[in-house]
Amino acid sequence: MTFTRTLAMIAVAAICTFATRLAPFLLFNGKKPIPPIIRYLGETLPPAVIALLVVYCVKNVSWSAAPHGLPELLCIAVTALLHVWKRNNLLSIGVGTVLYMFLVQTVFL
């Protein structure tokens, strides 16, 4: 891949990222109320996406073979409890990830 092509790809990615971040401010600039459907989607989509990610993370777990999904279930519970307690996405996801890596690399070999 040429240097020019690489720069073009980076520029397109940067422009698309900037456009998607700018679009809500242009569409909903505060002068008129946010449509109810947009508010509904803003409230319901984040939990739905998290639920989808949890299902995706445990889809290949072998429930019939040892350790029977124990590290996954334990880390999901720790992540959920930590999030309910602290309400900090970065903290709960980070601790859950580090705990999972620790468990599968040291405890559940």
C-alpha positions in Angstrom: 0.0 0.0 0.0 1.4 3.4 -1.0 1.9 6.2 1.4 -0.7 8.3 -0.4 -3.3 5.6 -0.1 -2.6 5.2 3.6 -3.0 8.9 4.2 -6.3 8.9 2.2 -7.6 6.0 4.3 -6.7 7.8 7.5 -8.3 11.0 6.2 -11.5 9.3 5.3 -11.7 7.5 8.6 -11.1 10.8 10.5 -13.7 12.7 8.4 -16.3 10.0 9.0 -15.6 9.9 12.7 -15.8 13.6 13.0 -19.0 13.7 11.0 -20.7 11.1 13.2 -19.7 13.1 16.3 -20.9 16.4 14.8 -24.2 15.2 13.4 -26.2 15.1 16.7 -25.2 18.7 17.5 -26.3 19.8 14.1 -29.6 17.9 14.2 -30.5 18.6 17.8 -29.0 22.0 18.5 -31.1 22.8 21.6 -33.5 25.2 19.9 -36.2 22.6 19.6 -37.1 19.6 21.8 -35.6 16.2 21.1 -38.2 14.0 19.4 -39.6 11.3 21.7 -38.4 8.4 19.6 -34.8 9.7 19.9 -35.2 10.0 23.7 -36.6 6.5 23.8 -33.7 5.1 21.8 -31.3 6.9 24.0 -32.7 5.2 27.0 -33.2 1.7 25.7 -30.3 1.1 23.3 -27.4 1.2 25.8 -28.8 -1.6 28.0 -29.8 -3.6 24.9 -26.2 -3.3 23.5 -24.7 -4.4 26.8 -27.0 -7.4 26.9 -26.1 -8.3 23.4 -22.4 -8.0 24.3 -22.8 -10.3 27.3 -24.6 -12.9 25.1 -21.8 -12.6 22.5 -19.2 -13.1 25.2 -20.7 -16.3 26.5 -21.8 -17.8 23.2 -18.8 -20.1 22.9 -18.6 -21.2 26.5 -18.6 -24.9 27.0 -21.2 -25.4 29.8 -20.8 -29.2 29.9 -17.0 -29.2 30.3 -14.9 -28.0 33.2 -14.9 -25.2 34.4 -18.5 -25.0 33.2 -18.4 -21.3 32.4 -17.5 -20.4 36.0 -14.9 -17.7 35.2 -17.3 -16.0 32.7 -20.2 -16.1 35.1 -18.1 -14.9 38.0 -16.7 -12.0 36.0 -20.1 -11.0 34.7 -21.4 -10.9 38.2 -18.4 -8.9 39.5 -18.7 -6.4 36.6 -22.5 -6.0 37.1 -22.2 -5.6 40.9 -19.3 -3.1 40.6 -21.2 -1.1 38.0 -24.3 -1.0 40.2 -22.2 0.1 43.1 -19.9 2.7 41.5 -21.7 3.6 38.3 -18.4 3.8 36.5 -18.2 2.1 33.1 -14.4 2.2 32.8 -13.9 0.8 36.3 -16.4 -2.0 36.1 -15.4 -3.1 32.6 -11.7 -2.8 33.4 -11.9 -4.8 36.7 -14.1 -7.4 35.0 -11.6 -7.8 32.1 -8.5 -8.0 34.4 -10.3 -10.5 36.7 -11.2 -12.6 33.7 -7.7 -12.6 32.4 -6.3 -13.5 35.8 -8.8 -16.3 36.3 -8.3 -18.0 32.9 -4.5 -17.7 33.0 -3.9 -18.7 36.6 -6.8 -20.3 38.3 -8.8 -22.1 35.5 -6.0 -23.4 33.3 
